[in-house]
């Protein structure tokens, strides 16, 4: 079930399993991901054109995604993080809808298995 979740979101189940040791612990951290506020911080800051706050949210979200081995989401969040770090806000605005799409895919998939 957890392995299928990772396949659905283009994540890396083997990496997640090696970090968290078993499916039950992965499930626990999936619940924590649902409560994480970093995407909301990024989204709110993007709406307010606040590059600094958007960077903070993106950077935090990137770390969470990397730790959870959400490969597809992590990749696009890393891209927007670097755009915001470089103060390339217009580029980040173009990337943000892709982040949102991948983020929503993960959220929907978590809800399906929990």
C-alpha positions as a Markdown table, in Angstrom:
| # | Residue | x | y | z |
|---|---|---|---|---|
| 1 | Unk | 0.0 | 0.0 | 0.0 |
| 2 | Unk | 2.7 | 2.5 | 0.9 |
| 3 | Unk | 4.9 | 1.3 | -2.0 |
| 4 | Unk | 1.9 | 2.0 | -4.4 |
| 5 | Unk | 1.6 | 5.5 | -2.9 |
| 6 | Unk | 5.2 | 6.2 | -3.7 |
| 7 | Unk | 4.7 | 4.9 | -7.2 |
| 8 | Unk | 1.6 | 7.1 | -7.7 |
| 9 | Unk | 3.5 | 10.3 | -6.7 |
| 10 | Unk | 6.8 | 9.4 | -8.4 |
| 11 | Unk | 8.6 | 9.1 | -5.1 |
| 12 | Unk | 11.2 | 6.7 | -4.0 |
| 13 | Unk | 9.8 | 4.1 | -1.6 |
| 14 | Unk | 13.2 | 2.4 | -1.0 |
| 15 | Unk | 14.7 | 5.6 | 0.2 |
| 16 | Unk | 11.8 | 6.4 | 2.4 |
| 17 | Unk | 11.8 | 2.8 | 3.8 |
| 18 | Unk | 15.6 | 3.0 | 4.5 |
| 19 | Unk | 15.1 | 6.3 | 6.4 |
| 20 | Unk | 11.9 | 5.4 | 8.3 |
| 21 | Unk | 12.5 | 1.6 | 8.7 |
| 22 | Unk | 8.8 | 0.4 | 8.2 |
| 23 | Unk | 5.5 | 1.3 | 6.5 |
| 24 | Unk | 3.9 | 2.2 | 9.8 |
| 25 | Unk | 6.5 | 4.8 | 10.5 |
| 26 | Unk | 6.1 | 6.1 | 7.0 |
| 27 | Unk | 2.4 | 6.4 | 7.5 |
| 28 | Unk | 3.0 | 8.4 | 10.7 |
| 29 | Unk | 5.2 | 10.9 | 8.8 |
| 30 | Unk | 2.6 | 11.1 | 6.0 |
| 31 | Unk | 0.2 | 12.3 | 8.6 |
| 32 | Unk | 2.7 | 14.9 | 9.8 |
| 33 | Unk | 3.1 | 16.0 | 6.2 |
| 34 | Unk | -0.6 | 16.8 | 6.1 |
| 35 | Unk | -0.1 | 19.2 | 9.0 |
| 36 | Unk | 3.1 | 20.9 | 7.6 |
| 37 | Unk | 2.6 | 24.6 | 7.0 |
| 38 | Unk | 5.5 | 25.2 | 4.6 |
| 39 | Unk | 3.4 | 24.9 | 1.4 |
| 40 | Unk | 0.8 | 27.4 | 2.8 |
| 41 | Unk | 3.6 | 29.7 | 3.7 |
| 42 | Unk | 5.0 | 29.5 | 0.2 |
| 43 | Unk | 1.5 | 29.9 | -1.4 |
| 44 | Unk | 0.6 | 32.9 | 0.8 |
| 45 | Unk | 3.9 | 34.6 | 0.2 |
| 46 | Unk | 3.6 | 34.0 | -3.6 |
| 47 | Unk | 0.2 | 35.6 | -3.5 |
| 48 | Unk | 1.6 | 38.6 | -1.6 |
| 49 | Unk | 4.6 | 38.9 | -3.9 |
| 50 | Unk | 6.8 | 38.4 | -0.9 |
| 51 | Unk | 10.0 | 36.8 | -2.3 |
| 52 | Unk | 11.7 | 36.4 | 1.1 |
| 53 | Unk | 8.8 | 34.6 | 2.8 |
| 54 | Unk | 8.2 | 32.5 | -0.3 |
| 55 | Unk | 11.8 | 31.4 | -0.2 |
| 56 | Unk | 11.5 | 30.4 | 3.5 |
| 57 | Unk | 8.4 | 28.3 | 2.8 |
| 58 | Unk | 9.9 | 26.7 | -0.3 |
| 59 | Unk | 13.2 | 25.9 | 1.5 |
| 60 | Unk | 11.4 | 24.3 | 4.4 |
| 61 | Unk | 9.1 | 22.3 | 2.0 |
| 62 | Unk | 12.1 | 21.2 | 0.0 |
| 63 | Unk | 13.7 | 19.7 | 3.1 |
| 64 | Unk | 10.5 | 17.9 | 4.1 |
| 65 | Unk | 10.0 | 16.5 | 0.6 |
| 66 | Unk | 13.6 | 15.3 | 0.4 |
| 67 | Unk | 13.3 | 13.6 | 3.8 |
| 68 | Unk | 10.1 | 11.9 | 2.7 |
| 69 | Unk | 11.6 | 10.9 | -0.7 |
| 70 | Unk | 8.8 | 12.7 | -2.6 |
| 71 | Unk | 11.0 | 12.8 | -5.7 |
| 72 | Unk | 8.8 | 14.6 | -8.2 |
| 73 | Unk | 7.6 | 17.2 | -5.7 |
| 74 | Unk | 11.0 | 17.6 | -4.3 |
| 75 | Unk | 12.5 | 18.3 | -7.7 |
| 76 | Unk | 10.1 | 21.1 | -8.6 |
| 77 | Unk | 10.3 | 22.6 | -5.1 |
| 78 | Unk | 14.0 | 22.6 | -5.3 |
| 79 | Unk | 13.7 | 24.5 | -8.6 |
| 80 | Unk | 11.4 | 27.2 | -7.1 |
| 81 | Unk | 13.6 | 27.4 | -4.0 |
| 82 | Unk | 16.6 | 28.3 | -6.2 |
| 83 | Unk | 14.6 | 30.8 | -8.3 |
| 84 | Unk | 13.5 | 32.5 | -5.1 |
| 85 | Unk | 17.0 | 32.4 | -3.6 |
| 86 | Unk | 18.2 | 34.2 | -6.8 |
| 87 | Unk | 15.3 | 36.7 | -6.4 |
| 88 | Unk | 13.9 | 35.6 | -9.8 |
| 89 | Unk | 10.3 | 36.1 | -8.7 |
| 90 | Unk | 8.8 | 36.1 | -12.2 |
| 91 | Unk | 10.4 | 32.7 | -12.9 |
| 92 | Unk | 9.1 | 31.5 | -9.5 |
| 93 | Unk | 5.6 | 32.6 | -10.5 |
| 94 | Unk | 5.8 | 30.4 | -13.5 |
| 95 | Unk | 7.1 | 27.4 | -11.5 |
| 96 | Unk | 4.6 | 27.8 | -8.7 |
| 97 | Unk | 1.6 | 26.2 | -10.5 |
| 98 | Unk | 3.7 | 23.1 | -11.2 |
| 99 | Unk | 4.6 | 23.0 | -7.5 |
| 100 | Unk | 0.9 | 23.2 | -6.6 |
| 101 | Unk | 0.0 | 20.4 | -9.0 |
| 102 | Unk | 2.6 | 18.1 | -7.6 |
| 103 | Unk | 1.8 | 19.1 | -4.0 |
| 104 | Unk | -1.9 | 18.4 | -4.6 |
| 105 | Unk | -1.0 | 15.0 | -6.1 |
| 106 | Unk | 0.8 | 14.0 | -2.9 |
| 107 | Unk | -1.9 | 15.3 | -0.7 |
| 108 | Unk | -4.6 | 13.5 | -2.6 |
| 109 | Unk | -2.6 | 10.3 | -2.6 |
| 110 | Unk | -2.0 | 10.5 | 1.2 |
| 111 | Unk | -5.8 | 10.9 | 1.8 |
| 112 | Unk | -6.4 | 7.8 | -0.3 |
| 113 | Unk | -4.2 | 5.6 | 2.0 |
| 114 | Unk | -4.9 | 7.1 | 5.4 |
